[in-house]
Amino acid sequence: MNIKQVLVIGFGIILSTVGVSTIASVYMQSFLRDTEDWVVHTYDIQLRLKGIEKNLVDAETGQRGFIYTDDETFLEPYKLATQTLNTNFDILEDLMSNNSEQVINLQNIRNLSQEKLDELAQTIQLKRDNQEEELLRLVKSKKGKIIMDFIRTDLENMIDIENQILDRRLKQLSIAYQLVDLVHVGTLVIAMLMGVTTIIWMNKIAVDPIGKISNNIADSSSQISRSIEEQEKIAQQRAIFINDTTTTANELGVSYTQSAEQSELANASAQETLTILETGKNAVENIRLEVINVQEQVELMANKIMELTKQIDQIGEVSDVVRSIADQTNMLALNASVEAVRAGDSGNGFSVIAVEIRKLADQSRESTVNINDLVIEIQKAIHGTTQITQQGKESVKSCFRIAQDTTQTFEHVNTSVTNVVHSNQQITLNLKQQLIAVEQLIESITSINAGAKDNASSMTQIGEGIQQLNGVALELKKIV
């Protein structure tokens, strides 16, 4: 029997044992869960049986509070108990459906509980109807106490029965736990025994033959060691080649170092250019802001000129009105003179006033003519100023566009220089990484050189040693 067969048999038995124990464990776990469920089921029944007594006590407490105080709020426990009592009975009937004896006992308690509730309801109704004497008679009859004593006795009997059932189920649960532990321990013991047996077989079948084979391998190793001397010559030739390669690698490292330094200088120059560009960009931005301010001032001036033009036009209109009034006054003065002449001597004074009025009218007309001439001159001046202001607005807009274009140009140049800086940084990083790689290459070549000097193996004797090792491998193959 070889090692392969021993391993197959040993591990097959172990796996079979584990499989059987797993099936048994699953079955026991299922049985254990069922037993635990039944234990919880019994505890639930006991709790609900005690809850029935509590419900009746709560109902009786509410009834007494109402009888003593005639306050309907004391009936809240009574109302709540009557609502939950039937629910508890229905749940208990469902839980005890597998135990006919307990179902009969539960039905008796349910009937007694209904009698107790009827008695409580009767006392409450008597209190509401103010039938105090009938109420006192019913209370003194101790009917309710007798019913509660029967209920407590029956509940205690049912709880005792459930305790007996609980004891049986707890014993079953304890046995189930013991069986589970026994299956686990048994599986572990069997697996350990089979493992130890397999190890003993492997020592007997494989270890001793392998010891003999290792002796043969040791002899072959001694033959291989004798070939080291011949390998020294080859190592010397390799050392010369490695030295030349090391020199070339050193020169390459110096070149990479110089390139990295130049790249760092270019990066510094680019960083300085970035600073200058940022300063120029800020200056152009300040100019753009000033141009915006000037543009706002020019627009404000244009608005003021427009307002002044409207006011001058209004002055011209007032002047025209005054001139019209002067013409009409002149006509009135002329008519007055004619009437003064017709009046004779009695109209001389009136004639003098008419002459004076005509003089004032003529002066007003001349003044309006002068005002109109001044208005025309002012309008011409305003028109020229408006044209100049419009030209100024166009110039400011042109300056604003130039400032924006300059800002965008600075941003483009800034972006380009930033890309140059990043490229230089990447080039510098690549050169440093390449320099590290060259240094590692030099270290590797140096290590190879040292290893080549220490390596001693003759190809011919290695071939003989390999043949012997092949023979050993064949023997091992037969054993395996």
PyMOL commands that set and color helices and strands:
alter all, ss='L'
color gray80, all
select helices_A, chain A and resi 3-69+72-95+100-128+132-140+143-225+228-454+459-479
alter helices_A, ss='H'
color red, helices_A
deselect
rebuild
show_as cartoon
